[in-house]
Amino acid sequence: MISGIIGAIIGGISGFLIGRYFSKLGGMCPLLCNPKISTLYFALLGFLLAYKKL
């Protein structure tokens, strides 16, 4: 569970940075160009990739 939380934090930070810098480029993808959406998406992705339940 701890690894999932850490993965969500790392994913959220990276998603925020990606969204912030891609929004300045004026791209068309709403997933990458909106910092709020990209933060949530990458936090969920980081959680799912880091969380291991056997």
C-alpha positions as CSV (number, residue, x, y, z in Angstrom):
1,M,0.0,0.0,0.0
2,I,2.9,2.4,0.8
3,S,4.4,1.7,-2.6
4,G,1.1,2.7,-4.2
5,I,0.9,6.0,-2.4
6,I,4.5,6.8,-3.3
7,G,3.8,5.9,-6.9
8,A,0.7,8.2,-6.9
9,I,2.8,11.1,-5.5
10,I,5.5,10.6,-8.0
11,G,3.0,10.2,-10.8
12,G,1.1,13.3,-9.7
13,I,4.2,15.5,-9.6
14,S,5.3,14.3,-13.0
15,G,1.8,14.7,-14.4
16,F,1.7,18.3,-13.1
17,L,5.0,19.2,-14.6
18,I,4.1,17.6,-18.0
19,G,0.7,19.4,-18.0
20,R,2.3,22.7,-17.1
21,Y,5.0,22.6,-19.8
22,F,2.8,21.1,-22.5
23,S,0.1,23.8,-21.9
24,K,2.7,26.4,-22.8
25,L,3.3,24.7,-26.2
26,G,-0.4,25.1,-27.1
27,G,-1.0,21.4,-28.0
28,M,-4.3,19.9,-28.8
29,C,-4.4,17.0,-26.4
30,P,-6.6,17.9,-23.4
31,L,-5.0,15.1,-21.3
32,L,-1.5,16.6,-21.6
33,C,-2.3,20.3,-21.9
34,N,-4.4,20.7,-18.8
35,P,-2.3,20.4,-15.6
36,K,-5.3,19.4,-13.4
37,I,-6.3,16.5,-15.7
38,S,-2.7,15.3,-16.3
39,T,-2.0,15.4,-12.5
40,L,-5.0,13.2,-11.7
41,Y,-4.3,10.8,-14.6
42,F,-0.6,10.3,-13.9
43,A,-1.3,10.0,-10.2
44,L,-3.7,7.2,-10.9
45,L,-1.3,5.6,-13.4
46,G,1.6,5.8,-10.8
47,F,-0.6,4.2,-8.2
48,L,-1.7,1.4,-10.4
49,L,1.9,0.7,-11.6
50,A,3.4,0.8,-8.1
51,Y,0.7,-1.0,-6.2
52,K,1.3,-4.8,-6.2
53,K,-1.2,-7.1,-4.6
54,L,-0.6,-10.8,-4.8
